[in-house]
C-alpha cells in the first residue's frame, strides 16, 4: 500500500511541476490533460502527505518523551504521541478507501428506465410512484430530470417511463437502484382487503461520452409514427414519434415526448447510446463481479433488491439487510440514507476483497 502511495505522490508532484511549466502552459490540450490527471489523484496524494506529516509528529513526540526527564512533560509528549497514532489509524482507513478502483461512470448523468412487471395495473401504478420518488430525490439534489418516453395507463399508472437525470455525481448515487422492486399492499381495486404483491423493474444506465459509442448509420432502422396516447390537437396529426432499431443488437428505442421529430430523434439517440454502452460493458461487469467475494449489486436487473411493504410502513433492501420503518417518507424522495448505506456496504465489500487478494 505504501509503495502504491509513494508512486501516486511522485506522479502528483511531477504533474504539479508540469502544470507550472511555461512550455506546457503554452499547449492547452497537454495542460488540460495534466490538470485532469492531477485532479484525479490530488485527494489521495494530499491525504498521503497528511499521513506522512502525522507519522513524523508521532515519531518525534515518542522520541522526545523517551528523552524527557520531567515527568509531567514526559506524560504530555506521550499523550501527544498516542493522539497522533489514533489520527494515523483514521487516515490509514481513509487511504484504503481512496485506493479502491474508481468507477469511471460515477460522475455521469444517467438514463433511468422504470417498467411495470408482475401485477398488472397495480404494478403500473407503483411504477408511477417510483418515478415520482426519484424525481423528488433529484429535486432535493438539484438535479434535472427529463422524460424521453412514457406509456401511461387509464388509471394513472405507467407501463414504462424512460427519463434522464442530469447533475453532479448522479450515477454514483443512483447506480444501486437497478433491479426488481417489490411492493406489498392492498390495491384500491381490492374489495376483500387482501395484500397483493407486484413488481417493478428499474434500470440505471450511465450516459456515455460520444467518443465511447460509435454508431454506424447503416446499422440503424428508423421509423416515424403518430402518437397513440391521449392528448390535444397535435396528437395523430404529425408523425413526430421516433422508433430506432439497432440492427446488430436488436435494441429498440422510442421517443414521443416532443412535438418535433428532430428533438425526438436526438433524445432517442441519447438513450440508444446509453443502452449500447451498457450492453457492451455487461460482460466486463460480469467478470468483475465474479472476481469479488461479495457485492451490493449494480447491474443484475433480475435481482429482487428491495421490498416496499405498505401495511407495515417499511422498506427493506435485501442486499444489505437494511429495513427502514418510514415508507411514507421514503416514497417522498427521502432515500438518501438507503443510498448511502448501499455505498458504504459496497466499499466494505471491495475492501474485504482487496485484502484477500
Secondary structure, DSSP 8 states (H G I E B T S, - for coil): -HHHHHHHHHHHHHHHHHHT-HHHHT-HHHHHHHHHHHHHHHHHHHHHHHHHHHHHHHHHHHHHHHH---HHHHHHHHHHHHHHHHHHHHHHHHHHHHTS---TTTTS-EEEEEEE-TTTHHHHHHHHHHHHHHHHHHHHTT-EEEEEEEEE-TTS-EEEEEEEEESTTHHHHHGGG-EEEEEEE--TT-SS---EEEEEEEEEEE---GGG----GGGEEEEEE---SS-STTTTTS--EEEEEETTTTEEEEE-SSS-HHHHHHHHHHHHHHHHHHHHHHHHHHHHHHTSS----SS-TTSEEEEEETTTTEEEETTTTEEES-HHHHHTT--HHHHHHHHHHHHHHHHHHHHH-
